[in-house]
Amino acid sequence: MDLSQAKGLFIDEAHTLLADMERFLLEIEAGEASMAQHIDAIFRAAHTIKGSAGLFGFDAIVAFTHNVESVLDKVRAGQVPLDESLISLMLQCQDHIASLIRQLEDSACAIDVATGTRLLEALHQYLDPQPVSTPAAPAHIAPEHWQIEIQYGQDVFRDGMDPQSQLNYLQSLGQLLSIELQSHFPAANLFDPESCYLQLTLVLDSEASKQQIEDVFEFIQDTSKISISSPEKVRQTLQQMPTVDEKIGTLLVHAGAVTERELQQALSQQKQQPQSDKALGQVLIEQGAVSTEVVAAALDKQKATEHKRPADFQFLKVEARKLDELINLVGELVTAGAGIDVLVQRLADEKLRESFGVLTSLLEQIRDGALGLRMVQVGESFSRLKRIVRDVSKELGKDIELTIAGADTELDKSMVEKLSDPLMHIVRNALDHGIENKELRLYKGKPAQGQLKLSACHEAGSVVIEIADDGAGLNVERIRAKAIEKNIIPADKELTEEEVYKLIFAPGFSTAAAVTNLSGRGVGMDVVKRNIEELRGQIQISSVPDQGTNFKIRLPLTLAIIDGFLVSVGDTFLVLPLNMVQECIEFNQHQLDNERNYLDLRGEVLPFIQLQQLFDLPAGNSSRENIVVVQYGNQRAGLVVDHLHGELQAVIKPLNSLFRSLKGIGGYTILGSGKVGLILDIPQLVQFATAVESQSFEH
């Protein structure tokens, strides 16, 4: 690996760690996660970035991140509270580190030196705080030191053990702060001068582990009772440990809170009392091996581990280019398989057909597996919007709660990346134009806090993403008036409410009274519509005055390979996405008693389209036509075709830029026969059919 490749890996890792830092900080601020665990993760992210940057000599990143890491270390140690102001500072530092990283990618990217200086000054306020006087704890309590209680067995002297030698050895491990002697002598007639009646309570200031301290009393453990209480720093160590999937006993041993001998004694006691329902932590407490507070900390860590426990798999980073090449090869394999299928069907060899059927099944599994490699959770885009909502709502002085649902819904990664900008524009408009300020909301009888909801789900082979707010809604008359003023529509044109809503996607359209940092320039919503249509998606708007606005984006699951249904009109082959096909029925136009394009389908009105007329195709010689009933969302329509050829796997290929404006066609595919099949854009066709039927009904 050369230096440029290593640098690229560092940049990718840094961006991932910075995204994690931002997400964890926002979750802490929102009270959605355990603060201790997330602080550890944020600290590790900053530490990793600093260490990796140091390997490459990126001194500016190392110097700035070191200060961030130092403040986070004080937060971990409980010396500095992670309050709202510090969270805001850390988010700004995360932005500045990101800008330093971006400069490595593009040297033309300017760094705001003044911002960096201001942030360093703010960080130093936490690094050099004013000393705070706190009352000292009584020496005999010693919460920050080891506390050792020894009740010597009576046979200690007979076994040749000397308590004084043990105290001397303890002093080699640290400093004995106090020694409290308790002697319980028996009555004079029972006193034995060779027996030991000592009981000591020691306070030891030492960096030694509990195991090292216990080893001092190794030779008297069988005849004496020894209790070693862990200091406060052991509990802090436990809280700061990385998230690992361990049982509570192992967790306590690794933290240094109990020794292996104490754990085995507790486990042995549990086995001897199988009828007892005492937990291991309770047994250790009763033995005096560990305090209640330390066990509670271990249980909290274990719960956090269970909550955050990842699936049993590992990640392997792969270049996107290699993944795209794999998808392309699978696509070519699908096309070649379709060609072989045509040849196999012509042969009257049943064994060959069966063998090829097995191969086709495996090919489908390879296809689904390859496409699955590109599927990522749409929550990746949603998490980026959390920061936007936070910053914009603070800038506007509005109290807005963001709710996310369905973040685990999966979508093609290439689509997720292209979806980020449209979602950002819609969310910004909802925050700026949609949700009112606190005073106006209270005046309208609404809660002072505005609500913004992002949700995603699978529906009929598509992914549906909704952005809903409880704001003022869209003003139909105002939008119409603005469109007339900008000559987008003529003044005498009649529009439905839905058509008026679509005017906001016109280039340069804006109803903002003034230009702000967020909106008002008429740039954004036209880009939203264009980007979504490039993804073969559709966007719908619904709004209720003073109740809010809902944007619904419907996208295909993938842009690469689909299960299709092949039909033909004359000599032209057409492919319909199989997940949108409902049923096929025979079509006899002579039986229709109306002049409009609709028929009665089991009591429901079904508008239909004559594809031969719509695309001006040569008429076929078929004596019987068919209607393919397709559904998109809640709307259904029929497509009149000549022949039904059945299912196939279609590799989607984009149309040439000259034909991108062609309505109703979403791409093409190469059929097994070598001919071209046009892939129909079902959403556009369904909307066209329902719109034509509605207009015919009105006239």
GUMIKOL-559187 format. One record per residue (C-alpha): residue in three letters; x negated, y, z. Coordinates in steps of 0.02 Angstrom, whole numbers, plus 32768, in hexadecimal, padded with zeros to 4 digits. Example, Ala and Ser with C-alpha at 12.3 -4.5 7.8 and 13.67 -1.06 7.14 Angstrom:
// residues 2
ala7D997F1F8186
ser7D547FCB8165
***
This chain:
// residues 699
met800080008000
asp7FB880A97FCD
leu7FC381498034
ser805681907FD2
gln80BD80F37FF4
ala809280F880AD
lys80C281B080B1
gly816781868060
leu818A810180E4
phe8162817E816D
ile81DC81FD8121
asp8267817B8112
glu824C814181C5
ala824881F48205
his82ED821E81B0
thr833D818381FD
leu82FB81AD82AB
leu83348262829C
ala83E28227826A
asp83E381B78304
met83AC82498372
glu843982B58331
arg84BA822B8346
phe8484820183F8
leu848282B8842D
leu853282D383E8
glu85718235843E
ile8528826F84E5
glu8578831A84CF
ala862082CA84A8
gly86108254853D
glu861C81BB84CB
ala8583815D8509
ser85128133859B
met84A081C885B2
ala840B816885F8
gln840580ED8568
his841A817384E2
ile839581E38531
asp831B81528526
ala8346813A846E
ile833281F48449
phe828A81F784A2
arg824D815E8442
ala828281AD839D
ala821E824C83C2
his818A81E68400
thr8188817A8364
ile8190821082F0
lys81028263834D
gly809681C7834D
ser80B281A18294
ala809482578264
gly7FEF825282C3
leu7FB481BF825A
phe7FC5822881BD
gly7F8082C78208
phe8023832881FE
asp7FEE839B828C
ala808184138282
ile80FC8385829D
val8093833A8329
ala808183E18385
phe813A840C837F
thr817B835D83A3
his8104834C8437
asn815E83DB848E
val8207838C8468
glu81C982E684AC
ser81878339854B
val823083878571
leu828982E2854E
asp820F828C85C5
lys82438304864F
val82F982DE8626
arg82D582228635
ala8282823D86DD
gly831A829B871C
gln82B8833E8730
val831C839C86AD
pro83D983878691
leu8412836885DE
asp849B83EB85DE
glu84F4843E854D
ser846F84C38534
leu83E28444852D
ile844583D684B5
ser845A846E8442
leu839F8491844E
met837683DB8425
leu83E883DF838D
gln838F847B8350
cys82E88426836C
gln83268390830A
asp83528405827A
his82A584558281
ile824D83AC8280
ala82B9837C81EB
ser82818419818F
leu81CB83EE81B4
ile81E98341816C
arg823E838980D2
gln81A683F580B1
leu8140835580A0
glu81B6831F8015
asp81BD83C97FC1
ser813084447FDF
ala81A084D07F9C
cys821384B98032
ala81F2855080A3
ile81E1853C8160
asp822E85BF81D1
val819985E48240
ala81FD865C82AD
thr827B85D382D3
gly81F1855B8303
thr81A385DC8378
arg824B860283C9
leu826D854983E6
leu81C1852E8433
glu81DE85BE84AB
ala8285857284DD
leu823584C784F7
his81AD85138565
gln8234855685D9
tyr825B84A28603
leu81A5846D860B
asp817684F68688
pro820E850786F9
gln82128565879C
pro81EB84F1882F
val828484BE8892
ser826F849A894A
thr82C583FB8983
pro82CA83B78A34
ala825183278A4D
ala829C827E8A75
pro827282358B20
ala81D681CA8B18
his822B81308B5E
ile82AC812F8AD0
ala8228813C8A48
pro829A812E89AF
glu8204814B893E
his819480C6898F
trp818F800B89AB
gln81DE7FD48A50
ile81A17F2D8A93
glu81EF7ECF8B24
ile818E7E398B68
gln81CE7DC38BEC
tyr813A7D528C0C
gly81577C9B8C2F
gln811C7C588CD7
asp809E7BE48C83
val803F7C6F8C28
phe7FAD7C718CA5
arg7FA47BB48CA9
asp7F987BB48BEA
gly7F007C268BF4
met7F577CC18BAF
asp7F2B7D6E8BEF
pro7FAE7DFA8BD8
gln7F237E7C8BE5
ser7ECE7E378B47
gln7F727E488AE8
leu7F847EFE8B1D
asn7ED17F1E8AE6
tyr7EF57ED28A3C
leu7F937F398A29
gln7F2B7FD68A41
ser7EC27FA289AC
leu7F617FAA8943
gly7F9580558980
gln7FB180BB8A1D
leu800F807D8AB5
leu807781138AE7
ser80C180C78B83
ile80BA80278BEB
glu814880048C62
leu81267F768CDC
gln81B37F118D25
ser81877E808D97
his820B7E0B8DDC
phe81B77DAB8E67
pro82157D1B8EB9
ala822A7D068F74
ala81877CEC8FD6
asn81A77C358FF1
leu81BE7C1C8F34
phe812D7C888EFA
asp80A87C2E8E94
pro80047C8F8E7D
glu7FE17C318DDA
ser80877C628D8C
cys80A57D028D28
tyr81377D718D59
leu810F7E068CE9
gln818C7E618C7C
leu814B7EF28C10
thr81A07F788BA6
leu81257FC68B2A
val813480598AB1
leu80B980488A21
asp809080CB899E
ser804D8063890D
glu805480518850
ala80477F958865
ser80D37F25882B
lys81457EC6889F
gln80F27E248869
gln80467E67889D
ile80887E9B8947
glu80DF7DF48960
asp803C7D988937
val7FED7DE889D2
phe805F7D7A8A3C
glu80517CE089CE
phe800F7C6E8A59
ile80937C998ADB
gln812D7C988A68
asp81627BEA8AA1
thr815B7C128B5C
ser81897CCC8B5F
lys82177D3A8B21
ile81DE7DC58AAD
ser824C7E4B8A60
ile82067EC989E2
ser827B7F5889B3
ser82607FA8890A
pro824080638904
glu82AA80DE88A0
lys823080DB880D
val825B802387ED
arg8311805287D2
gln82DA80DD875C
thr826C806086FF
leu83047FF086ED
gln836C807E86A5
gln82E480AF862B
met82C57FFF85EA
pro82F17FE58532
thr83937F8C850C
val83737ED0850E
asp83E87E3C8514
glu83B77DEC85BB
lys840B7D9E8652
ile840F7E0886EE
gly838C7DA08749
thr83107DAD86BA
leu83377E6686AB
leu830D7E838763
val826B7E208754
his82327E8386BD
ala825A7F258716
gly81F17EEF87AB
ala82867EF58821
val827B7E3E8853
thr81F27DBD8844
glu81FE7D1687ED
arg81FD7CBD8897
glu82907D2688D6
leu82F17D028837
gln82D37C468844
gln83087C4888FB
ala83AB7CA088CD
leu83CD7C28883D
ser83AA7B9488AF
gln84247BD7892F
gln84A97BE988A7
lys84907B348873
gln849E7AF88929
gln85457B53893A
pro859E7B2E8893
gln86477B5288E1
ser86117C03890B
asp86417C8B888E
lys85B57CFF88C3
ala855B7D548834
leu849E7D498829
gly848B7E028850
gln84EF7DEC88F0
val84837D598926
leu83E47DC08909
ile842C7E4F8972
glu84577DD98A01
gln83A77D9289FB
gly83627E438A0D
ala83057E318968
val83547ECA8919
ser83C47F5C8946
thr84787F748911
glu8449800F88AC
val83C87FB08845
val84427F22881F
ala84C57FA387EC
ala84467FF48776
ala841E7F49872B
leu84D77F268711
asp84EC7FCF86BA
lys84597FA68648
gln84A37EFB8623
lys854D7F4785F7
ala84FB7FC68587
thr849A7F398534
glu85397ED78515
his858E7F7284CF
lys84FD7F99845A
arg84C77EE68438
pro84A27ED6837F
ala84CD7E418317
asp844B7DB9830D
phe83F37DF2826F
gln83607E5A8235
phe83567EE781B8
leu82E37EE88122
lys82C97F8B80C5
val82D57F798009
glu82BB7FFF7F86
ala835F80397F39
arg831180257E8D
lys82F57F6A7EAA
leu83A77F557EE6
asp83EB7FAE7E4C
glu83817F3D7DDD
leu83CA7EA47E35
ile847C7EE47E1A
asn84577F037D63
leu84117E537D4E
val84A87E087DA4
gly85157E6F7D2E
glu84BA7E287C97
leu84CC7D7A7CE2
val85887D967CF2
thr85927DCF7C3C
ala852B7D397C01
gly85987CC57C68
ala86347D0B7C16
gly85E87CE87B6B
ile85BF7C357B9A
asp866E7C1E7BDF
val86B67C497B34
leu864A7BC27AE3
val86717B407B6A
gln872C7B5A7B55
arg871C7B2E7A9D
leu86CE7A867AC5
ala873979F47AF7
asp86BD79BA7B7A
glu871179AF7C24
lys866F79897C84
leu861B7A207C36
arg86AE7A8D7C69
glu86A97A4C7D1B
ser85ED7A6A7D28
phe85FE7B187CE2
gly868D7B387D5C
val86167B137DED
leu85957B877D9F
thr86187C0F7D8B
ser86477BFE7E43
leu85917C117E77
leu85807CA57E02
glu86137CFA7E57
gln85C27CDE7F01
ile851D7D277EC3
arg857D7DBC7E7E
asp85DA7DDB7F21
gly85397DC57F85
ala84D87E3F7F16
leu85627EC07F21
gly856B7EA67FDD
leu84B67EDD7FEB
arg84EA7F8B7FB3
met857E7F978028
val8567800B80BD
gln85DE804E813F
val863280F18113
gly8610812781C7
glu8563815A8189
ser85B681EF8134
phe862E820D81C4
ser85A082198244
arg854F82A681E0
leu85F1830781EB
lys85EE830482AA
arg8561838382AA
ile85BA83F1822A
val865A83F18291
arg85F9841B832F
asp859484AA82E4
val861F84F6827A
ser869F84F38307
lys8623854C837A
glu85FC85CC82F2
leu86B685EE82D8
gly86DC85EE8392
lys875B85638380
asp877684CC83F0
ile878684388379
glu8787837E83A3
leu874A8306831D
thr87968257831C
ile874D81CD82B0
ala87A4812A8282
gly876F809D8210
ala86B680CE820C
asp8689801681EF
thr86E380148146
glu86657FE380C1
leu86468038801B
asp85C180327F93
lys852780927FD0
ser851A80F87F31
met85CC81327F4E
val85AC815C8005
glu851B81CD7FD3
lys858482287F51
leu861582367FCB
ser85B6829C804D
asp85C583457FF6
pro868183387FCE
leu86A683068082
met863C839780C3
his869A84178057
ile874583D5808D
val871583D38145
arg86CD8484813E
asn876D84C580ED
ala87D7846D8170
leu877084BE81FB
asp876E856B81AD
his8818857B8156
gly888084EE819C
ile887184ED8259
glu88A4859182AB
asn884885E78339
lys887A85C683EC
glu88E786618402
leu894D86418365
arg8964858A838F
leu89A585B6843C
tyr8A19863883EE
lys8A5F85B1837A
gly8A79853C840D
lys89EB84C883DC
pro89638482844E
ala88CD84F7845A
gln885B846D841A
gly886584498361
gln88618397831F
leu87FF8358828A
lys880A82A0825D
leu879C823B81E6
ser87D6818C81BD
ala87AC81038140
cys87FD805E8114
his880B7FDC808A
glu88AD7FE18028
ala88DA7F7E7F8B
gly88267F627F56
ser87F580167F74
val87AC807D8002
val881C81088042
ile87CB819780A1
glu8839821980F6
ile880C82C2813D
ala889D830881A2
asp88AC83A4820E
asp893883EC8278
gly891F849D823A
ala8989851B81DC
gly89A284B28140
leu899A84EE808C
asn8A018587805C
val8A54855B7FB7
glu8A89860C7F89
arg89DF86547FB3
ile898385D17F4B
arg89F985EE7EB8
ala89E686AB7EC2
lys8928869D7EC8
ala892886277E33
ile899186A27DCD
glu892087327E02
lys888686D37DC4
asn88DE86A17D22
ile88D285E97D4E
ile898C85D17D26
pro8A0C86407CCE
ala8A86869D7D3D
asp8B1F86457CF3
lys8ADF85927D07
glu8B4485237D7A
leu8ADD84AF7DE8
thr8B0784297E66
glu8AC184377F16
glu8A3E83B17EF1
glu8A09840C7E51
val89F484AD7EB4
tyr898384557F30
lys891584197EA1
leu88F584CF7E70
ile887784DD7EFF
phe8804846E7E97
ala87FB84EF7E0B
pro874B853C7DF6
gly873A85E27E50
phe87DE85CE7EAF
ser87E186107F62
thr8866865D7FD2
ala87E8869A8054
ala87FE8752807E
ala8744876B8098
val86A387158069
thr865086C180FF
asn85BD864D811B
leu863685BC810C
ser86AE85E4807F
gly870386658014
arg8698865E7F77
gly870685E27F1A
val867B85627F10
gly869784B57F56
met874284687F37
asp8729845C7E7B
val868684007E9F
val86E6838D7F16
lys8762835B7E8E
arg86DA83437E0B
asn866C82D87E7D
ile86FC82687EB0
glu873682507DFC
glu868382217DCC
leu869581957E4B
arg8734815C7DF2
gly879581987E88
gln882F82027EA5
ile885882887F26
gln890682B07F62
ile8941833D7FD2
ser89D683478045
ser89FC83D780B9
val8A8384128131
pro8A8884CB8166
asp8A4684E28218
gln8A2D8427822C
gly8990840981C6
thr894583CA8124
asn8911831C80EE
phe889282F58066
lys88978240802B
ile880582017FC4
arg881981587F6F
leu877B81057F2A
pro8751805D7EDA
leu86EC7FE77F46
thr865C7FE07ECB
leu861F802E7E2A
ala85C67F937DE9
ile862B7EF37DCB
ile86E57ED27DDF
asp87607E447DCD
gly87C87E757D38
phe88647E417CD8
leu884D7E407C1B
val88D97E787BA7
ser88DF7EB57AF4
val89417F2E7A89
gly892A7F0179D3
asp88717EDE79BC
thr883D7F487A52
phe880E7EF17AF3
leu88357F487B98
val87FF7F197C49
leu88687F3F7CE3
pro881E7F337D95
leu886A7E917DD6
asn888B7ED57E85
met89057F547E3C
val89687ED77DD4
gln8A0C7EA57E28
glu8A647E377DA8
cys8A847E1C7CEE
ile8B327E197C9F
glu8B767E087BEF
phe8BA47EAC7B9C
asn8C367EBB7B24
gln8C517F707AF3
his8CF47F487A99
gln8D447F1C7B40
leu8D237FC97B88
asp8DBB80397B90
asn8D5D80DB7BAA
glu8CEC814A7B43
arg8C7281697BD1
asn8BDE80FA7BFB
tyr8C1D80A07C94
leu8C727FFB7CBA
asp8CCD7FA87D4A
leu8C577F327DA6
arg8CBF7ED37E26
gly8D1F7F707E56
glu8C897FE77E52
val8C6080677DCE
leu8BBC803C7D75
pro8B7580BE7CFE
phe8B0C80747C73
ile8A8F80AB7BEF
gln8A80806E7B3D
leu89C2805E7B33
gln89CA804C7A76
gln8A1C80F87A69
leu89B681497AF5
phe890D811D7AA9
asp894C812179F4
leu8914806E79D4
pro893D80097937
ala89DD7FA6794F
gly89C97EED796E
asn8A287E5E791D
ser8A647E1479BF
ser8B1B7DE179C0
arg8B267DF47A7B
glu8AE37E7D7AEC
asn8ABC7E747BA6
ile8ABC7EEE7C36
val8A317EE77CB6
val8A6E7F337D5A
val89E17F917DB0
gln89DF7FEB7E57
tyr897480797E97
gly899680B07F48
asn8A5280BA7F5D
gln8A7480D47EA4
arg8A98804D7E23
ala8AA380517D66
gly8AAB7FD97CD3
leu8A2F7FCD7C43
val8A747F887BA1
val89F77F147B49
asp89FC7E917ABF
his899B7E007B09
leu89677DC27BB6
his88BE7D697BB6
gly88A27D4A7C70
glu881E7D707CF3
leu87677D977CD7
gln86D17DE67D2B
ala86AB7E907CE0
val86057EEB7CED
ile86337FA47CEF
lys85CD800E7C78
pro85E380CB7C76
leu862481247BDC
asn85B281947B77
ser85B8824A7BAE
leu861882727B0D
phe86AB820A7B4B
arg86A882367C04
ser873F82A97BF0
leu87A8821C7BA8
lys883E82027C19
gly887581557C4A
ile87CF80FE7C22
gly875380E27CB0
gly86C880867C54
tyr86AB7FED7BE9
thr866A7F3C7BF6
ile86217EBA7B7F
leu86937E237B70
gly86587D707B5E
ser86807D777AA4
gly86097E0A7A92
lys86987E857A75
val86B17F237ADA
gly873C7F2E7B59
leu87757FD87B98
ile87917FE27C54
leu883180407C7A
asp883880C77D00
ile88D480887D59
pro88E8811C7DD2
gln88EE81997D41
leu8967812D7CDE
val89DB81127D73
gln89DF81CC7D99
phe89FC81F37CE2
ala8A8E81797CD7
thr8AE381B97D75
ala8AC9826F7D42
val8B1382537C93
glu8BA981F87CDB
ser8BC682827D5E
gln8BC283097CD7
ser8C3882A47C68
phe8CB0828F7CF9
glu8CAE834B7D1F
his8CD483767C69
***
